[in-house]
Amino acid sequence: MQSINETLKNGINPKIIAAAIALMILFPPYIIYGYHGSVKDYGYSFIFNLPGKNLSAKIDAEMILVQIVAVILISYFIALSKNK
């Protein structure tokens, strides 16, 4: 049985995985809190350019965590399939 590091090295270049995660962090998903407590999914924006100038916006941490875990799991399963 191979270790996770050996499996990833044989399947997908770790630099590609790191670049994908870095882009997800640079362009995170946002949630905007509108008037009267309404919540809107804004989408994605550059991390230093918060959307909604007059509204309250925050990074959707749960969504970005799910995305990062998904990239890692998909990369691992692709690497496993290439090693068979």
Order of alpha helices (4+ residues) and beta strands (2+ residues): alpha-alpha-beta-beta-beta-alpha
